[in-house]
Amino acid sequence: MAGLSQGMLLPLLSILLEEQGVSASVNGLNSAALYIGSFAMTLIAERLVGVVGFKKLLIGGLLMVMIALPLFPLIPGIGIWFVLRLIVGAGDSALNYVAQLWVLLVTPPEKRGRNLSLYGMSYGIGFSIGPLGIGLVDYGDYVPFVGLALLFLLVLVFVVRFLPEYRPEREAQHSTGFARFPRIYRYAWFALIPAFLYGYMEASLNGNFPVYGLRLGLPKEDIALLLLCIGIGGLILQLPLGMLSDRFGRRPILIGAGICGGLLFALVPLAGTNLWANIALFLTAGGLVGSFYSLGMAYAADLLPKGLIPSANVVASFHFSIGSMAGPGIGGYGMQHASPFLLFWIMGCVYMLFGALGFFFRGKKPENIEKKPA
């Protein structure tokens, strides 16, 4: 549901603001509001889980998004939409944090890549379907927003009725004190970068690509299709990459996917308005980097003791939010003041740089870290 709401709202609201004559830079900054709300939630999510528990925080996140969605068409305006995006971002962040941490804590290490990939696939399915909501505007501006709110209501009923409360074992509880964060960065800094890159890529494409496509002359249907291709590519390769990382290690998979995916993103401007060339590039690039968040978290869980995994999840959510806030702003500014192609050239360069950094990272074995005092 978090993927579905983000996959629909970012391109849909960007298109609506572009049609209202809002500049690309302001449009991008407004898109970033979703991730400002997400960032705010990451600052308190770890403490909230300890206070209210896993299930109640999930319910709270669902309620925040469900209530905010119908207000977009009811109260139009860039200022109001900024606030509503903050609320949706905070709610989605709560859902992602709790669900992913739940999976991490109950999964054995030898199945971590596979199970985190399944989690990523569920997010990717929603993220892929989301842009299709753009077409529902033809039946009325309120239709996609109200329809998504009803889906959230349905999921809320299922969560309240069927989902059991989860309480981690004592040894799985997080370490306390600020000192845990330098430890996390010391041993797992490379594994936490993918969360930033995934947030940057997702927000840039959903927030800026609709504007990029409209200015190049792509019809709305093609824009929605290409955004769908990013998600489909991630779905196709998510599980295979996760299983390969279980067998051959996370680091080589992340390095290869980062370098190849970055190169493909950098080639997108050469495709111009050729739909089939863009489909091929988006499918392949999306497939290679679509599992970055889940693979990065699986790698961090490999490198850290179990007591630090909840805090590492907070750090990853923090990185995701920073990347998501930076992406639309940087992309929108580049398109307005330089070249629209900068959207993909910058994205390609940061992924290839990440891949190069991987050759210099040597992860510590978990048993060596466990000997360190908490």
C-alpha positions in Angstrom: 0.0 0.0 0.0 2.9 2.4 0.7 4.3 1.7 -2.8 0.9 2.1 -4.4 0.3 5.5 -2.8 3.7 6.8 -3.7 3.6 5.3 -7.2 0.4 7.1 -7.9 0.7 10.4 -6.0 4.1 11.5 -7.2 3.5 11.4 -11.0 -0.2 12.3 -10.8 0.3 15.5 -8.7 3.3 16.5 -10.8 1.2 16.3 -13.9 -1.6 18.3 -12.4 0.8 21.0 -11.2 2.5 21.1 -14.6 -0.9 21.6 -16.3 -1.5 24.5 -13.9 1.7 26.2 -15.1 3.8 25.6 -11.9 7.5 25.7 -12.7 9.6 22.5 -12.7 11.7 23.6 -9.8 8.7 24.4 -7.6 6.9 21.2 -8.8 10.0 19.2 -7.7 10.2 20.9 -4.3 6.5 20.2 -3.7 7.1 16.5 -4.6 9.8 16.4 -2.0 7.2 17.2 0.7 6.2 13.5 0.7 9.7 12.6 1.8 10.1 15.4 4.3 7.1 13.8 6.1 8.9 10.4 5.7 12.1 11.9 7.1 10.2 13.3 10.1 8.7 9.8 10.8 12.1 8.2 10.7 13.2 10.4 13.6 10.6 8.9 15.9 9.6 5.5 14.4 12.1 3.5 16.5 10.8 5.0 19.7 7.1 4.7 18.6 7.6 1.0 17.9 8.9 0.6 21.5 5.9 2.5 23.0 2.9 1.4 20.9 4.1 -1.8 19.3 4.4 -3.0 15.7 0.7 -3.5 14.9 -0.6 -0.2 16.3 2.1 1.8 14.4 1.0 0.0 11.2 -2.6 0.9 11.9 -1.6 4.6 12.6 0.3 4.8 9.3 -2.7 3.4 7.3 -5.1 5.9 9.0 -2.8 8.9 8.2 -2.7 8.1 4.5 -6.3 7.0 4.2 -7.6 10.3 5.8 -5.3 12.5 3.7 -6.0 11.1 0.3 -9.6 12.4 -0.3 -8.5 15.8 0.8 -6.3 16.4 -2.3 -9.2 17.0 -4.8 -11.4 18.4 -2.0 -8.9 21.2 -1.1 -6.8 22.0 -4.1 -3.8 24.3 -3.9 -0.1 23.9 -3.8 0.3 25.0 -0.2 -2.4 22.5 1.1 -1.0 19.8 -1.1 2.4 20.3 0.5 0.9 19.7 3.9 -1.1 16.7 2.8 2.0 15.2 1.2 3.8 15.6 4.5 1.1 13.5 6.2 1.1 10.8 3.5 4.9 10.6 3.6 4.8 10.1 7.4 2.2 7.4 7.1 4.0 5.6 4.3 7.2 5.8 6.3 5.6 4.2 9.3 4.3 1.3 7.2 7.7 0.7 5.5 9.6 0.9 8.8 7.4 -1.5 10.7 6.9 -4.0 7.9 10.6 -4.2 6.9 11.8 -4.4 10.5 9.3 -7.2 11.2 10.7 -9.2 8.2 14.3 -8.6 9.2 13.8 -9.7 12.8 12.0 -13.0 12.0 14.1 -14.1 9.0 17.1 -16.4 9.4 20.3 -15.1 7.8 20.5 -17.8 5.1 17.0 -16.7 3.7 17.4 -13.0 4.3 18.1 -12.0 0.7 15.1 -14.0 -0.5 12.7 -12.8 2.1 13.7 -9.2 1.9 13.3 -9.5 -1.9 9.8 -10.7 -1.4 9.1 -7.7 0.8 10.6 -5.5 -1.9 8.5 -7.2 -4.5 5.3 -6.4 -2.6 6.4 -2.7 -2.4 7.3 -2.9 -6.1 3.9 -4.3 -7.2 2.2 -1.3 -5.5 4.7 1.1 -6.9 4.3 -0.3 -10.4 0.5 -0.2 -10.4 0.4 3.3 -8.9 1.1 5.3 -12.1 -1.9 3.6 -13.8 -4.0 5.8 -11.5 -3.1 8.7 -13.8 -5.7 7.5 -16.3 -8.5 7.5 -13.7 -8.4 11.4 -13.8 -10.4 11.2 -17.0 -13.4 10.1 -14.9 -13.0 12.9 -12.4 -10.2 14.4 -10.4 -11.4 12.8 -7.2 -11.6 9.2 -8.6 -8.0 8.1 -8.1 -7.7 9.7 -4.7 -11.0 8.3 -3.3 -10.4 4.9 -4.9 -6.9 4.6 -3.3 -8.4 5.7 0.1 -11.0 2.9 -0.1 -8.2 0.4 -0.7 -6.4 1.6 2.4 -9.6 1.2 4.3 -9.9 -2.4 3.1 -6.3 -3.2 4.2 -6.9 -1.5 7.5 -9.8 -3.9 8.2 -7.6 -6.9 7.4 -4.8 -5.6 9.6 -7.1 -5.0 12.6 -8.9 -8.3 12.1 -6.2 -10.8 11.1 -2.6 -9.5 11.8 -1.2 -10.7 15.2 0.7 -8.4 17.5 4.4 -9.0 17.2 6.9 -8.5 20.1 10.6 -9.1 19.4 12.6 -11.3 21.6 14.6 -9.5 24.2 18.0 -10.0 22.3 16.4 -8.4 19.2 15.6 -5.1 21.0 17.8 -2.2 19.8 20.8 -0.9 21.6 20.4 2.4 23.3 22.4 5.6 23.2 23.8 7.7 20.4 27.0 5.5 20.3 25.2 2.8 18.3 25.0 5.0 15.2 28.8 5.5 14.7 29.1 1.7 15.2 26.5 1.1 12.5 28.3 3.4 10.0 31.7 2.0 10.9 30.7 -1.6 9.9 27.9 -1.1 7.4 28.2 2.3 5.7 28.3 0.8 2.2 25.2 -1.3 2.8 23.3 1.8 3.9 24.0 3.8 0.7 21.5 1.9 -1.4 18.6 3.2 0.6 19.7 6.8 -0.4 20.1 5.8 -4.0 16.8 4.0 -4.2 15.0 7.0 -2.6 16.8 9.4 -5.0 15.9 7.3 -8.0 12.2 6.7 -7.1 11.4 10.3 -6.2 13.3 11.7 -9.2 11.5 9.5 -11.7 8.1 9.9 -10.2 8.4 13.6 -9.4 10.5 14.8 -12.4 10.0 12.3 -15.2 6.4 13.3 -16.0 7.6 16.9 -16.5 10.6 15.6 -18.5 8.3 13.5 -20.7 5.8 16.2 -21.3 8.5 18.6 -22.4 10.0 16.1 -24.8 6.6 15.5 -26.3 5.7 12.1 -24.8 1.9 11.5 -24.2 0.7 10.9 -20.7 -0.1 7.3 -21.5 3.6 6.7 -22.5 4.8 8.4 -19.3 2.6 6.2 -17.1 3.8 3.1 -19.1 7.5 3.9 -18.7 7.1 4.5 -14.9 5.3 1.2 -14.8 8.3 -0.4 -16.6 10.6 0.7 -13.8 8.5 -1.2 -11.4 8.0 -4.2 -13.6 11.8 -4.5 -14.1 12.3 -4.4 -10.3 9.7 -7.1 -9.9 11.3 -9.4 -12.5 14.8 -9.2 -11.1 14.0 -8.6 -7.4 13.8 -12.2 -6.3 16.6 -13.6 -8.6 19.0 -10.9 -7.3 18.1 -11.6 -3.7 18.7 -15.3 -4.2 22.0 -14.7 -6.0 23.1 -12.4 -3.1 22.3 -15.3 -0.7 24.6 -17.5 -2.7 27.4 -15.3 -3.9 27.3 -12.4 -1.4 25.5 -9.0 -1.3 28.6 -6.9 -2.2 29.3 -8.2 -5.7 25.6 -8.1 -6.6 25.3 -4.5 -5.4 28.5 -3.5 -7.3 27.4 -5.1 -10.6 23.8 -3.9 -10.4 24.9 -0.3 -9.5 27.4 0.1 -12.3 25.2 -1.5 -15.0 22.1 0.2 -13.8 23.8 3.6 -13.7 25.2 3.2 -17.2 21.7 2.4 -18.5 20.1 5.4 -16.8 22.8 7.7 -18.4 21.8 6.3 -21.8 18.1 7.3 -21.5 18.6 10.8 -23.1 19.9 9.1 -26.3 16.5 7.3 -26.6 14.7 10.6 -27.0 11.0 10.0 -27.6 11.5 6.5 -29.0 9.1 4.5 -26.9 10.5 1.0 -27.4 14.1 2.1 -26.7 12.9 3.8 -23.5 11.0 0.7 -22.5 14.1 -1.4 -22.9 16.2 1.0 -20.9 13.7 1.5 -18.1 12.9 -2.2 -17.7 16.6 -3.2 -17.5 17.7 -0.3 -15.3 14.7 -0.6 -13.1 15.4 -4.4 -12.7 19.0 -3.9 -11.7 18.4 -1.1 -9.1 14.9 -1.9 -8.1 16.1 -4.2 -5.3 18.7 -1.8 -3.9 16.8 -1.0 -0.7 16.1 -4.6 0.3 19.5 -5.8 -0.8 21.2 -3.0 1.2 19.2 -3.8 4.3 19.9 -7.5 4.0 23.6 -6.7 3.7 23.4 -4.5 6.7 21.7 -7.2 8.7 24.5 -9.6 7.7 27.2 -7.1 9.0 25.6 -6.1 12.3 24.5 -7.8 15.5 20.8 -8.4 15.8 20.5 -5.8 18.5 21.5 -3.1 16.1 19.2 -4.0 13.2 16.3 -1.8 14.4 18.6 1.2 14.6 20.1 0.3 11.2 16.6 0.2 9.8 16.1 3.8 11.1 19.4 4.9 9.4 18.3 3.3 6.1 14.9 5.0 6.4 16.7 8.3 7.1 18.9 7.8 4.0 15.9 6.9 1.9 14.2 10.1 3.0 17.2 12.3 2.3 17.6 10.8 -1.1 13.9 11.2 -1.8 13.9 14.9 -0.7 17.1 15.6 -2.7 16.0 13.9 -5.9 13.0 16.0 -7.1 14.7 19.2 -6.1 18.0 18.5 -7.9 16.2 17.1 -11.0 13.7 20.0 -11.2 16.5 22.6 -10.8 18.6 20.9 -13.4 15.8 20.7 -15.9 14.8 24.3 -15.5 18.2 25.9 -15.4 20.4 23.6 -17.5 19.3 20.6 -19.5 16.4 18.1 -19.0 18.9 15.3 -19.7 20.7 16.1 -16.4 17.9 14.2 -14.7 19.3 10.9 -16.0 23.0 11.9 -16.3 23.2 12.7 -12.6 21.3 9.6 -11.6 23.6 7.4 -13.8 26.7 8.9 -12.3 25.7 8.4 -8.7 24.9 4.7 -9.2 28.2 4.1 -11.0 30.1 5.9 -8.3 28.4 3.7 -5.7 29.5 0.6 -7.6 33.1 1.9 -7.7 33.1 2.5 -4.0 32.1 -1.1 -3.4 35.6 -2.3 -4.5 37.1 -0.5 -1.5 34.6 -1.8 1.1 35.5 -4.9 3.1 32.7 -5.9 5.4 33.4 -7.3 8.9 32.0 -10.7 9.7 29.0 -10.6 12.1 30.8 -12.8 14.7 33.6 -10.2 14.9 31.2 -7.4 15.6 29.3 -9.3 18.2 32.4 -9.3 20.4 32.3 -5.5 20.6 30.5 -4.1 23.7 27.0 -2.7 23.1 
